[in-house]
Amino acid sequence: MLNPLRSEAEAFRFVLLLLGYFAAIVLAKAVLGTTAALVVFVALSVAVAAWIVRARSAA
């Protein structure tokens, strides 16, 4: 199986980013409600997808 993460530092950075992603969604839910959490989820997911597409097209 091919490991998509090149180093332990990259894996750690991925975990921190994932933690921030979920924390933003939970915080939006706690403060503003379910609709806000859904909006944050969609916005962050689109931003990550766009970043991945740009990174792959540049390589």
VEXTORDREN-681937 format. One record per residue (C-alpha): residue number from 1; residue in three letters; chain; x, y, z. Coordinates in nm, 3 decimals, decimal comma. Example, Ala and Ser with C-alpha at 12.3 -4.5 7.8 and 13.67 -1.06 7.14 Angstrom:
2
<atom pos="1" code="ALA" unit="A" x="1,230" y="-0,450" z="0,780"/>
<atom pos="2" code="SER" unit="A" x="1,367" y="-0,106" z="0,714"/>
//
This chain:
59
<atom pos="1" code="MET" unit="A" x="0,000" y="0,000" z="0,000"/>
<atom pos="2" code="LEU" unit="A" x="0,131" y="0,342" z="-0,096"/>
<atom pos="3" code="ASN" unit="A" x="0,156" y="0,592" z="0,190"/>
<atom pos="4" code="PRO" unit="A" x="0,027" y="0,936" z="0,077"/>
<atom pos="5" code="LEU" unit="A" x="0,215" y="1,112" z="0,357"/>
<atom pos="6" code="ARG" unit="A" x="0,588" y="1,143" z="0,294"/>
<atom pos="7" code="SER" unit="A" x="0,710" y="1,190" z="0,650"/>
<atom pos="8" code="GLU" unit="A" x="0,609" y="1,174" z="1,012"/>
<atom pos="9" code="ALA" unit="A" x="0,606" y="1,554" z="1,026"/>
<atom pos="10" code="GLU" unit="A" x="0,363" y="1,566" z="0,734"/>
<atom pos="11" code="ALA" unit="A" x="0,140" y="1,310" z="0,906"/>
<atom pos="12" code="PHE" unit="A" x="0,142" y="1,519" z="1,225"/>
<atom pos="13" code="ARG" unit="A" x="0,053" y="1,835" z="1,028"/>
<atom pos="14" code="PHE" unit="A" x="-0,235" y="1,643" z="0,865"/>
<atom pos="15" code="VAL" unit="A" x="-0,368" y="1,539" z="1,207"/>
<atom pos="16" code="LEU" unit="A" x="-0,352" y="1,899" z="1,332"/>
<atom pos="17" code="LEU" unit="A" x="-0,532" y="2,030" z="1,024"/>
<atom pos="18" code="LEU" unit="A" x="-0,799" y="1,761" z="1,061"/>
<atom pos="19" code="LEU" unit="A" x="-0,844" y="1,854" z="1,426"/>
<atom pos="20" code="GLY" unit="A" x="-0,889" y="2,220" z="1,328"/>
<atom pos="21" code="TYR" unit="A" x="-1,139" y="2,122" z="1,057"/>
<atom pos="22" code="PHE" unit="A" x="-1,358" y="1,930" z="1,302"/>
<atom pos="23" code="ALA" unit="A" x="-1,315" y="2,191" z="1,576"/>
<atom pos="24" code="ALA" unit="A" x="-1,443" y="2,465" z="1,344"/>
<atom pos="25" code="ILE" unit="A" x="-1,752" y="2,260" z="1,261"/>
<atom pos="26" code="VAL" unit="A" x="-1,823" y="2,177" z="1,627"/>
<atom pos="27" code="LEU" unit="A" x="-1,768" y="2,539" z="1,733"/>
<atom pos="28" code="ALA" unit="A" x="-2,008" y="2,663" z="1,464"/>
<atom pos="29" code="LYS" unit="A" x="-2,267" y="2,410" z="1,583"/>
<atom pos="30" code="ALA" unit="A" x="-2,226" y="2,508" z="1,948"/>
<atom pos="31" code="VAL" unit="A" x="-2,239" y="2,883" z="1,888"/>
<atom pos="32" code="LEU" unit="A" x="-2,470" y="2,927" z="1,589"/>
<atom pos="33" code="GLY" unit="A" x="-2,655" y="2,601" z="1,535"/>
<atom pos="34" code="THR" unit="A" x="-2,685" y="2,322" z="1,285"/>
<atom pos="35" code="THR" unit="A" x="-2,723" y="2,536" z="0,975"/>
<atom pos="36" code="ALA" unit="A" x="-2,403" y="2,725" z="1,051"/>
<atom pos="37" code="ALA" unit="A" x="-2,220" y="2,397" z="1,111"/>
<atom pos="38" code="LEU" unit="A" x="-2,338" y="2,271" z="0,772"/>
<atom pos="39" code="VAL" unit="A" x="-2,224" y="2,594" z="0,604"/>
<atom pos="40" code="VAL" unit="A" x="-1,881" y="2,569" z="0,769"/>
<atom pos="41" code="PHE" unit="A" x="-1,853" y="2,203" z="0,668"/>
<atom pos="42" code="VAL" unit="A" x="-1,936" y="2,278" z="0,305"/>
<atom pos="43" code="ALA" unit="A" x="-1,711" y="2,585" z="0,289"/>
<atom pos="44" code="LEU" unit="A" x="-1,411" y="2,407" z="0,439"/>
<atom pos="45" code="SER" unit="A" x="-1,466" y="2,098" z="0,224"/>
<atom pos="46" code="VAL" unit="A" x="-1,481" y="2,306" z="-0,095"/>
<atom pos="47" code="ALA" unit="A" x="-1,169" y="2,499" z="0,011"/>
<atom pos="48" code="VAL" unit="A" x="-0,975" y="2,177" z="0,074"/>
<atom pos="49" code="ALA" unit="A" x="-1,092" y="2,025" z="-0,256"/>
<atom pos="50" code="ALA" unit="A" x="-0,989" y="2,339" z="-0,446"/>
<atom pos="51" code="TRP" unit="A" x="-0,649" y="2,338" z="-0,275"/>
<atom pos="52" code="ILE" unit="A" x="-0,593" y="1,972" z="-0,370"/>
<atom pos="53" code="VAL" unit="A" x="-0,690" y="2,035" z="-0,733"/>
<atom pos="54" code="ARG" unit="A" x="-0,457" y="2,337" z="-0,754"/>
<atom pos="55" code="ALA" unit="A" x="-0,171" y="2,147" z="-0,595"/>
<atom pos="56" code="ARG" unit="A" x="-0,208" y="1,856" z="-0,837"/>
<atom pos="57" code="SER" unit="A" x="-0,233" y="2,079" z="-1,143"/>
<atom pos="58" code="ALA" unit="A" x="0,082" y="2,269" z="-1,042"/>
<atom pos="59" code="ALA" unit="A" x="0,284" y="1,949" z="-1,002"/>
//
